[in-house]
Amino acid sequence: MGRTRRTTGLGRTRTTVRAFGVALVIAMLAVLVIGSSPGIADRASADSSRRTPTAKPARSRTNDARATTVSPAVAPAVSHDAFVDTLTADVGGRTRRWTLVAPASTNPSVDLVVVLHGVGGSGTDMRHFGFDDLARTSGVAVAYPDAADGMWNDGRPGVDPPASGAGWADDIAFFRALVASSGTRMGRTVRSVGVVGFSNGAMMAARAGCDMADLVSVVAAVDGSAGENFESRCRPALPVSVALVATQGDPVVPFVGGQVAAWQGRARGRVAGVDATMRFWLANNRCAPIRDLGLAATAPLVARLQADGCDDARQVVRLAIDAAQHEWVRTAGFDTTAAVWSFVHQQLPRPLNFDIVATQFG
């Protein structure tokens, strides 16, 4: 029996050793196979990278410090309230002032119309002509600046300088500052600029068209044209739409050009005629031939000329009013404000919403 027990124990021992040896061999072979099989780790890594997106969504941290995937957010439209404000800017050692009337809107950009008074007037005077309501319903901002010493530096030859002795102000620099500061105050991009003017303001508007066409897309001159021989120095950077509205019997600023009537005993220089001014803009804008639209059946009568097909989709019009006064005509038959606004509002945008002022102020 003792031999039998020893035989049985030895058999178990041998069986255990053999089993252990087989297991060890299998384990070693497995290590060798895994270690020597090319591409397995690479394939695993590649599979992992295929499962991982190359572009990850933005992440935000919650209060419990866990990362949470969020969708890209669309910024809400910013609401801009309507307001009327008086603004100032220091330009050339002078403090310049204007009233800004801004519309309510969620649009990040806005068009701006600058309305210029005549000699001895003020921006406040021009607010009485009704532009505020028209601009508000159109979503357009309006600025009413004051001239230094009551006189715009429109470039006419033969004008007596301001009586103050301060010399001529740099009104072009002022207008550029006005556009920039108005955009900042509104917190919006000024897209296009129009300039409307009466008398001295009309001729300043014409100068702005010459010197600021990078900003100004449209000009409307009422009872004023441009300084005599302005053609020799007017070099607009871009085509500009122009409306000339004038009374044919104007006793102050001659329709056909020449000497302007004195103001408070001071010489007011010489101007180009309305038709000569129109011819310059027709050539500058490379317009199609003028169309004679005939007399409008209004009181007073208005002779209408218009040229289309200009470069940059610009337009040039002339409205000659059968009247003998120097004034902003507003009658039941013809309203200068309505006529000017219709033209300016239509011509403010350039084709394809081309931004003249490619700057976000503020």
C-alpha positions in Angstrom: 0.0 0.0 0.0 2.8 2.3 0.8 4.2 1.8 -2.7 0.8 2.5 -4.2 0.5 5.8 -2.3 4.0 6.9 -3.4 3.1 6.0 -7.0 -0.1 8.0 -6.8 1.6 11.1 -5.3 4.4 11.0 -7.9 1.8 10.7 -10.7 0.0 13.7 -9.3 3.3 15.6 -9.1 4.2 14.8 -12.6 0.8 15.7 -13.9 1.0 19.1 -12.1 4.5 19.8 -13.5 3.4 18.9 -17.0 0.3 21.1 -16.7 2.3 24.0 -15.3 4.9 23.6 -18.1 2.2 23.5 -20.8 0.6 26.7 -19.3 4.0 28.4 -19.2 4.8 27.5 -22.8 1.4 28.8 -23.9 1.9 32.0 -22.1 5.3 32.5 -23.5 4.0 31.8 -27.0 1.2 34.3 -26.5 3.7 37.0 -25.5 5.9 36.2 -28.5 3.0 36.2 -30.9 1.6 39.5 -29.6 5.0 41.1 -29.4 6.1 40.0 -32.9 2.8 40.5 -34.8 3.4 43.7 -36.9 0.7 46.4 -37.0 -1.5 45.3 -34.2 -0.7 48.2 -31.9 -0.7 50.5 -35.0 -4.1 49.2 -36.1 -5.5 49.7 -32.6 -4.1 53.2 -32.5 -5.5 53.9 -36.0 -8.9 52.5 -35.0 -8.9 54.7 -32.0 -8.0 57.8 -34.0 -10.8 56.9 -36.5 -13.3 56.8 -33.7 -12.1 60.2 -32.4 -13.3 63.3 -34.4 -10.7 65.5 -35.8 -12.6 68.7 -34.9 -14.0 68.9 -31.4 -16.9 71.0 -30.4 -16.3 73.8 -28.0 -16.4 72.8 -24.3 -17.5 74.6 -21.3 -16.9 73.8 -17.6 -19.9 73.2 -15.3 -19.8 74.0 -11.7 -18.9 70.3 -10.8 -15.8 70.6 -13.0 -17.0 68.1 -15.6 -16.5 68.9 -19.2 -19.7 69.3 -21.1 -20.0 69.5 -24.9 -22.0 72.4 -26.2 -23.1 73.5 -29.7 -21.7 76.7 -31.2 -23.8 79.6 -30.0 -25.3 82.2 -32.4 -24.8 85.7 -31.0 -28.2 87.4 -30.3 -29.0 90.5 -32.3 -28.0 93.6 -30.4 -30.8 96.1 -30.1 -29.9 99.8 -30.7 -32.3 102.3 -29.1 -33.3 105.5 -30.9 -31.8 108.7 -29.5 -31.0 112.3 -30.1 -27.7 113.6 -28.8 -25.4 116.6 -29.2 -21.8 115.5 -30.0 -18.5 117.4 -30.2 -15.1 116.8 -31.6 -11.9 118.7 -31.5 -10.7 119.3 -35.0 -7.8 121.6 -35.9 -7.9 123.3 -32.6 -11.6 124.0 -32.7 -14.5 122.4 -30.9 -17.0 121.3 -33.5 -20.6 120.4 -32.7 -23.5 118.5 -34.3 -26.8 116.9 -33.4 -27.1 113.2 -34.1 -30.5 111.6 -34.6 -30.2 107.8 -34.5 -32.9 105.3 -35.3 -33.8 102.2 -33.3 -32.6 99.0 -35.0 -31.0 95.6 -34.6 -28.9 96.0 -37.7 -25.2 96.3 -36.9 -24.7 98.8 -39.7 -26.4 102.1 -40.5 -26.4 104.7 -43.3 -25.8 108.3 -42.3 -27.1 111.5 -43.9 -25.3 114.8 -43.0 -27.5 117.9 -43.5 -25.8 121.2 -43.9 -27.3 124.7 -43.3 -26.6 127.9 -45.3 -24.4 130.8 -44.3 -25.4 132.2 -40.9 -27.6 129.3 -40.1 -27.3 126.3 -37.8 -27.9 122.6 -37.7 -30.9 123.1 -35.6 -32.4 125.2 -38.4 -32.2 122.3 -40.7 -34.1 119.9 -38.4 -37.3 121.9 -39.2 -37.3 120.6 -42.8 -38.7 117.2 -41.8 -35.8 114.8 -42.3 -36.0 113.3 -38.8 -39.3 111.5 -39.5 -38.3 110.3 -42.9 -35.0 109.0 -41.6 -36.5 107.3 -38.6 -38.9 105.3 -40.8 -36.1 104.4 -43.1 -33.7 103.3 -40.4 -31.2 106.0 -41.4 -29.2 108.2 -39.0 -29.1 112.0 -39.6 -26.4 114.5 -38.4 -26.9 118.2 -38.3 -23.6 120.0 -37.9 -22.8 123.6 -37.2 -20.4 125.5 -39.4 -17.5 127.4 -37.7 -18.3 131.1 -37.6 -21.6 130.2 -39.5 -19.8 129.6 -42.8 -18.7 126.4 -44.5 -15.3 126.3 -46.2 -16.7 125.2 -49.6 -13.7 126.3 -51.6 -15.3 129.1 -53.6 -12.9 131.7 -55.0 -13.3 135.3 -53.9 -15.0 134.7 -50.5 -14.2 137.0 -47.6 -12.8 135.0 -44.7 -14.7 134.8 -41.4 -15.0 138.1 -39.6 -13.7 136.4 -36.4 -10.2 136.4 -37.8 -9.8 132.7 -36.9 -9.3 131.7 -40.5 -11.1 129.0 -42.5 -11.9 125.7 -40.6 -11.0 122.3 -42.1 -14.5 121.1 -42.7 -13.5 118.0 -44.6 -11.5 116.9 -41.6 -14.5 117.8 -39.4 -16.9 115.6 -41.5 -14.6 112.7 -41.2 -14.4 113.1 -37.5 -18.2 113.4 -37.4 -18.7 110.1 -39.2 -16.2 108.3 -37.0 -17.6 109.7 -33.7 -21.2 109.2 -34.8 -20.5 105.5 -35.5 -18.8 105.2 -32.1 -21.8 106.8 -30.3 -24.3 104.5 -32.1 -22.0 101.4 -31.6 -22.6 100.6 -35.2 -20.7 100.5 -38.5 -21.4 103.5 -40.7 -22.0 101.9 -44.1 -22.7 104.8 -46.5 -22.8 108.5 -46.1 -25.0 111.1 -47.9 -24.6 114.9 -47.7 -27.5 117.3 -48.2 -27.0 121.0 -48.2 -28.7 124.3 -48.8 -27.0 127.4 -50.3 -23.5 127.6 -48.7 -24.2 124.1 -47.4 -25.1 122.9 -50.9 -21.7 124.0 -52.2 -20.0 122.3 -49.1 -21.9 119.2 -50.0 -20.5 119.4 -53.5 -17.0 119.7 -52.1 -17.6 116.7 -49.9 -18.5 114.7 -53.0 -15.2 115.8 -54.5 -13.0 115.2 -51.5 -14.7 112.4 -49.6 -16.0 110.0 -52.2 -14.4 107.2 -50.2 -17.1 107.8 -47.7 -19.8 109.8 -49.5 -22.0 107.9 -52.0 -24.6 110.6 -52.7 -24.9 114.4 -52.6 -28.0 116.7 -52.9 -27.4 120.4 -53.4 -30.3 122.8 -53.0 -30.0 126.3 -54.3 -26.2 126.0 -54.7 -23.9 124.3 -57.1 -20.1 124.4 -56.7 -17.4 127.0 -56.6 -16.3 128.5 -59.9 -13.7 126.3 -61.7 -14.2 123.5 -59.2 -13.7 121.0 -62.0 -9.9 121.7 -62.0 -9.5 120.4 -58.4 -12.4 117.9 -58.0 -11.0 114.4 -58.2 -13.5 112.0 -56.6 -12.1 108.6 -55.6 -15.3 106.9 -56.6 -18.4 107.8 -58.6 -21.0 109.9 -56.6 -24.7 110.3 -57.2 -25.7 114.0 -57.4 -29.0 115.8 -57.3 -29.1 119.5 -58.1 -32.3 121.2 -57.0 -32.4 125.0 -57.8 -34.8 127.8 -58.5 -34.2 129.2 -61.9 -34.6 132.8 -60.8 -32.5 132.6 -57.6 -31.4 136.1 -56.7 -28.6 135.0 -54.4 -26.8 132.1 -56.0 -27.2 132.5 -59.8 -28.6 129.5 -61.6 -26.3 130.1 -64.5 -23.3 130.8 -62.3 -21.4 134.0 -61.5 -21.1 136.3 -58.5 -23.0 135.3 -55.4 -24.8 138.1 -53.5 -23.0 139.6 -50.5 -23.9 138.6 -47.0 -23.7 141.1 -44.2 -21.5 143.3 -46.4 -19.0 140.5 -47.1 -18.2 139.0 -50.5 -19.4 135.5 -51.1 -17.4 134.6 -54.2 -18.3 133.1 -57.5 -20.0 129.8 -58.4 -20.3 127.5 -61.4 -23.7 127.3 -63.0 -26.1 124.4 -62.2 -25.9 123.0 -65.7 -22.1 123.2 -65.8 -22.0 121.4 -62.5 -24.2 118.7 -63.8 -22.0 118.2 -66.9 -19.0 117.6 -64.7 -20.7 114.9 -62.7 -22.1 113.3 -65.9 -18.6 113.0 -67.2 -17.0 112.0 -63.9 -19.5 109.2 -63.4 -19.5 108.2 -67.1 -23.3 108.3 -67.4 -25.6 107.5 -70.3 -27.1 110.4 -72.1 -29.4 112.7 -70.2 -33.1 112.0 -70.4 -35.5 115.0 -70.4 -38.4 114.0 -68.2 -40.3 117.2 -69.0 -42.1 119.5 -66.7 -43.7 118.0 -63.6 -47.4 119.0 -63.3 -46.8 120.8 -60.0 -47.0 124.3 -58.7 -44.3 125.5 -59.1 -43.4 123.8 -62.3 -40.2 121.7 -62.1 -38.1 120.8 -65.2 -36.5 117.4 -64.7 -33.4 116.0 -66.3 -31.9 112.7 -65.3 -29.0 110.5 -66.3 -28.8 106.8 -65.5 -26.3 104.1 -66.5 -23.5 105.7 -64.6 -20.5 103.8 -63.2 -21.2 102.1 -59.9 -25.0 102.4 -60.6 -24.8 106.1 -59.7 -27.3 108.6 -61.0 -27.3 112.4 -61.7 -30.5 114.5 -61.7 -31.4 118.2 -62.0 -34.6 119.7 -60.8 -35.0 123.3 -62.0 -37.9 125.0 -60.1 -39.8 127.8 -61.8 -39.4 130.3 -59.0 -37.5 133.5 -58.2 -36.5 133.1 -54.6 -33.6 131.6 -52.7 -35.3 129.2 -50.4 -36.1 125.6 -49.6 -39.3 125.3 -51.4 -42.1 123.3 -49.7 -45.5 123.7 -51.3 -48.5 121.4 -51.8 -47.2 120.9 -55.4 -43.5 120.4 -54.7 -41.7 119.5 -51.5 -37.9 119.8 -51.7 -37.5 117.6 -48.6 -39.5 114.7 -50.0 -37.7 115.0 -53.4 -34.3 115.1 -51.9 -34.9 112.3 -49.4 -36.4 110.0 -52.1 -33.2 110.4 -54.2 -30.7 110.3 -51.3 -32.3 107.2 -49.6 -32.3 105.3 -52.9 -28.7 106.2 -53.8 -27.1 105.7 -50.4 -26.2 102.0 -50.8 -23.6 101.1 -53.4 -24.0 97.9 -55.5 -23.7 94.6 -53.7 -23.9 96.4 -50.4 -20.4 97.7 -50.9 -19.2 99.2 -47.5 -17.7 102.6 -48.0 -16.6 102.8 -44.4 -15.0 99.4 -43.7 -14.4 100.2 -40.1 -16.4 99.2 -37.0 -16.4 102.3 -34.8 -16.7 101.4 -31.1 
